[in-house]
Amino acid sequence: MKTTLVQNEAVQQRAWRIVDASGVVLGKLAVKVADALRGKDKPTFTPHVDTGDFVVVVNADKVKLTGKKETQKQYMFYSQYLGNERYESVEKMRAHRPEFIIEHAVKGMLQRNRLARAMMRKLKVYAGSEHPHAAQQPKPMIIE
């Protein structure tokens, strides 16, 4: 049996998928979204080609974390100046920037290169249930 590799020119039209994050555990959501962005759930998956779909995540402010991560997990931000690092808990991030929680988790599950940055541009995260991508007719993606 011969292995076929997809070329950039042979990638078909990308589909749009929508995920409702309310009540879903963050890690499970991030794995499924990262796989859809990479195209790992398709039979035409090729590691060096972006074969994934667009993913729209709604209700990012209602994502669930297990254990004490809500108060104990910290995100670090650094301004490149000595002593100017600051930490924000998930609790505070959920209050003023809930999209960051999902974007950060998904980005951590992708490789670190130009291809992953292109894949992250296909991820659209919204805090509420409204999104401006209704014209693309996204199909629901089920996360167990």
C-alpha positions as CSV (number, residue, x, y, z in Angstrom):
1,M,0.0,0.0,0.0
2,K,1.3,3.4,-0.9
3,T,1.3,6.4,1.5
4,T,0.0,9.5,-0.1
5,L,0.9,13.0,1.2
6,V,-1.3,16.0,0.6
7,Q,0.2,19.0,-1.0
8,N,-0.8,22.6,-0.1
9,E,-2.5,23.0,-3.5
10,A,-4.6,19.8,-2.9
11,V,-6.2,21.0,0.3
12,Q,-10.0,21.2,-0.2
13,Q,-12.2,23.9,1.0
14,R,-12.0,24.2,4.8
15,A,-15.1,23.5,6.8
16,W,-16.3,25.6,9.7
17,R,-17.1,23.9,13.0
18,I,-18.7,25.3,16.1
19,V,-18.2,24.2,19.7
20,D,-20.2,25.2,22.8
21,A,-17.8,25.3,25.7
22,S,-20.3,25.6,28.5
23,G,-19.7,22.9,31.1
24,V,-16.9,21.2,29.1
25,V,-13.6,20.5,30.9
26,L,-10.9,22.8,29.5
27,G,-8.4,20.1,28.6
28,K,-10.8,17.9,26.7
29,L,-12.0,20.9,24.8
30,A,-8.5,22.0,23.9
31,V,-7.5,18.5,22.7
32,K,-10.5,18.3,20.3
33,V,-10.1,21.8,19.0
34,A,-6.4,21.4,18.4
35,D,-7.0,18.2,16.5
36,A,-9.6,19.9,14.4
37,L,-7.3,22.8,13.7
38,R,-4.5,20.5,12.6
39,G,-6.7,18.2,10.6
40,K,-5.8,15.1,12.6
41,D,-9.4,13.9,12.5
42,K,-9.3,13.7,8.7
43,P,-8.0,10.8,6.6
44,T,-6.0,13.3,4.6
45,F,-3.9,14.4,7.6
46,T,-0.3,15.3,6.7
47,P,2.0,16.6,9.5
48,H,3.7,19.3,7.4
49,V,0.5,20.7,5.7
50,D,-2.3,22.7,7.2
51,T,-5.3,20.5,6.5
52,G,-7.5,21.6,9.4
53,D,-10.8,23.4,9.6
54,F,-11.9,26.7,11.1
55,V,-13.2,26.3,14.7
56,V,-15.6,28.7,16.4
57,V,-15.8,28.3,20.2
58,V,-18.7,30.0,22.0
59,N,-19.5,30.4,25.7
60,A,-15.8,30.6,26.6
61,D,-16.7,32.1,29.9
62,K,-18.5,29.0,31.0
63,V,-15.7,26.5,30.4
64,K,-15.1,24.2,33.4
65,L,-11.8,23.5,35.3
66,T,-11.3,20.6,37.6
67,G,-10.0,20.7,41.2
68,K,-8.7,24.0,42.6
69,K,-7.4,25.3,39.3
70,E,-9.9,28.2,39.3
71,T,-8.0,29.9,42.1
72,Q,-4.6,28.3,42.1
73,K,-3.7,28.2,38.3
74,Q,-1.6,31.3,37.4
75,Y,-0.9,32.8,34.0
76,M,2.4,34.7,33.8
77,F,2.9,37.8,31.7
78,Y,6.3,39.4,31.3
79,S,7.2,42.8,29.7
80,Q,10.9,42.0,29.1
81,Y,11.9,44.5,31.8
82,L,13.6,43.3,35.0
83,G,11.1,42.6,37.7
84,N,8.1,43.3,35.5
85,E,6.4,40.0,35.6
86,R,2.9,39.7,36.8
87,Y,0.6,36.7,37.5
88,E,-3.1,36.5,36.9
89,S,-5.3,33.7,38.2
90,V,-8.0,31.9,36.1
91,E,-10.6,33.6,38.2
92,K,-9.5,37.1,37.2
93,M,-8.9,36.1,33.6
94,R,-12.4,34.7,33.3
95,A,-13.7,38.0,34.6
96,H,-12.1,40.3,32.1
97,R,-10.7,38.1,29.2
98,P,-12.3,34.6,29.1
99,E,-11.2,34.0,25.5
100,F,-7.6,33.9,26.6
101,I,-8.1,30.7,28.7
102,I,-9.1,28.6,25.7
103,E,-6.7,30.2,23.3
104,H,-3.8,29.6,25.7
105,A,-4.8,25.9,26.2
106,V,-5.1,25.2,22.5
107,K,-1.9,27.0,21.6
108,G,-0.1,24.8,24.2
109,M,-1.3,21.7,22.3
110,L,0.0,22.8,18.9
111,Q,3.6,22.6,17.7
112,R,5.8,25.7,17.9
113,N,6.4,26.9,14.4
114,R,4.9,29.0,11.5
115,L,2.4,26.3,10.7
116,A,0.9,26.4,14.2
117,R,0.7,30.2,14.1
118,A,-1.3,29.8,10.8
119,M,-3.6,27.2,12.6
120,M,-4.2,29.6,15.5
121,R,-5.5,32.2,13.1
122,K,-8.3,29.7,12.2
123,L,-9.5,29.6,15.8
124,K,-12.3,32.1,16.7
125,V,-13.2,32.3,20.4
126,Y,-16.1,34.3,21.9
127,A,-17.2,34.8,25.5
128,G,-20.9,34.8,24.8
129,S,-23.2,32.7,22.7
130,E,-23.2,35.1,19.8
131,H,-20.7,35.0,16.9
132,P,-20.4,36.8,13.6
133,H,-19.7,33.6,11.5
134,A,-23.3,32.5,10.9
135,A,-22.9,33.0,7.1
136,Q,-20.3,30.3,7.0
137,Q,-22.9,27.8,8.3
138,P,-20.6,26.1,10.9
139,K,-21.4,22.5,11.8
140,P,-21.6,21.5,15.4
141,M,-18.6,19.6,16.9
142,I,-19.5,17.3,19.8
143,I,-17.2,17.0,22.7
144,E,-17.8,14.2,25.2
